[in-house]
């Protein structure tokens, strides 16, 4: 069985955080929940996070700043930023995807997560297998 991917989910709204955690866990992801950006940054530094899913507007450290800090540590870590207050967000931030809260369904979120994790992993590698040479006098394909 392949190991579960770990998603760091950050939101200061406990109810939305809990709902997202349940949705992600039922899809087979391991979820680490944090209520603010500072806590999330410390969790990220401990290692093992495959993707960041964060709210924009939070006290202490907002989602945009959190993404900036995480991308400095690990540029290849995918990040999804969402907000209930902003419907359109500048692409100057480092988020890979921006989703306005309430304007996407859970299946769209799951597909975005899946695609970002595949992109992070890269294409599946082709494994070359060198077969040992056949022993003399053994069966040969196409021999009459």
C-alpha positions in Angstrom: 0.0 0.0 0.0 1.4 3.4 -1.0 2.0 5.9 1.8 -0.7 8.6 2.3 0.2 12.1 1.2 0.1 14.7 4.0 -1.8 17.9 3.7 -1.2 20.9 6.0 -4.7 22.5 6.3 -4.7 26.0 7.8 -7.8 28.1 8.7 -8.8 30.2 11.7 -12.4 29.1 11.3 -12.6 25.8 13.3 -15.8 24.6 11.6 -14.5 25.0 8.1 -11.2 23.4 9.1 -13.0 20.4 10.6 -15.1 20.0 7.4 -12.1 20.1 5.2 -10.2 17.7 7.4 -13.0 15.1 7.2 -13.3 15.5 3.4 -9.6 15.0 2.9 -9.3 12.1 5.3 -12.2 10.2 3.6 -10.2 10.6 0.4 -7.2 8.9 1.9 -5.0 11.9 2.8 -3.3 12.4 6.1 -4.3 15.9 7.4 -2.5 18.2 9.9 -4.8 21.0 11.0 -3.6 24.4 12.2 -5.6 27.5 13.3 -3.0 30.1 12.2 0.0 30.7 10.0 2.6 30.8 12.7 1.6 27.4 14.1 1.5 26.0 10.5 5.0 27.2 9.7 6.4 25.4 12.8 4.6 22.2 11.7 5.9 22.6 8.2 9.5 23.0 9.4 9.2 19.6 11.2 8.9 18.0 7.8 6.6 15.5 6.0 4.1 17.9 4.4 3.3 17.3 0.8 0.8 20.1 0.1 -0.4 23.3 1.9 -4.0 24.3 1.9 -4.5 27.7 3.6 -7.0 30.5 4.1 -6.0 34.0 3.2 -7.3 36.1 6.0 -6.0 34.9 9.4 -4.7 36.6 12.5 -0.9 36.7 13.2 0.3 35.5 9.8 -2.0 35.5 6.7 -2.1 32.8 4.1 -0.1 34.7 1.6 2.7 35.4 4.0 2.6 31.7 5.1 2.9 30.5 1.5 5.8 33.0 1.0 7.7 31.6 4.0 7.0 27.9 3.0 8.1 28.5 -0.6 11.4 29.9 0.7 12.0 26.7 2.6 10.6 24.3 0.0 9.8 25.9 -3.5 8.5 22.6 -4.8 5.7 22.3 -2.2 2.3 23.0 -3.8 0.1 25.6 -2.1 -3.6 26.3 -2.5 -4.9 29.6 -1.2 -8.6 30.3 -0.6 -10.6 33.2 0.8 -14.2 34.1 1.6 -13.5 37.8 1.5 -11.6 38.0 -1.8 -13.1 36.6 -5.1 -10.2 37.4 -7.4 -6.6 37.4 -6.2 -3.4 38.7 -7.8 -1.1 36.1 -9.3 1.9 37.9 -7.9 1.6 35.7 -4.8 3.4 32.3 -4.7 0.2 30.2 -4.4 -0.2 27.5 -7.1 -4.0 27.8 -7.0 -6.4 30.4 -5.7 -10.0 29.3 -4.9 -12.7 31.6 -3.6 -14.6 30.0 -0.6 -18.1 28.9 -1.5 -17.5 29.2 -5.2 -16.1 25.7 -5.8 -17.3 22.2 -4.9 -15.3 19.7 -2.9 -14.7 17.6 -6.0 -13.0 20.5 -7.7 -10.8 20.9 -4.6 -9.9 17.2 -4.6 -9.0 17.3 -8.3 -6.8 20.4 -7.9 -5.0 18.6 -5.0 -4.5 15.5 -7.0 -3.1 17.4 -10.0 -0.7 19.4 -7.8 0.6 16.3 -6.1 1.1 14.5 -9.4 3.0 17.6 -10.7 5.1 17.6 -7.6 6.0 14.0 -7.9 6.8 14.3 -11.6 6.1 11.7 -14.3 6.3 8.0 -13.3 9.8 6.8 -14.0 10.4 4.0 -16.5 12.4 1.2 -15.0 14.8 -0.5 -17.3 15.3 -4.2 -16.6 18.4 -5.9 -18.1 17.7 -9.6 -18.6 20.6 -12.0 -18.2 21.8 -13.5 -21.4 20.3 -16.9 -22.3 22.4 -20.0 -21.7 23.8 -21.6 -24.8 21.6 -24.4 -26.1 18.5 -23.1 -24.3 15.1 -22.4 -26.0 15.2 -19.6 -28.5 12.2 -17.7 -29.8 11.7 -18.0 -33.5 14.0 -21.1 -33.8 12.6 -23.8 -36.1 
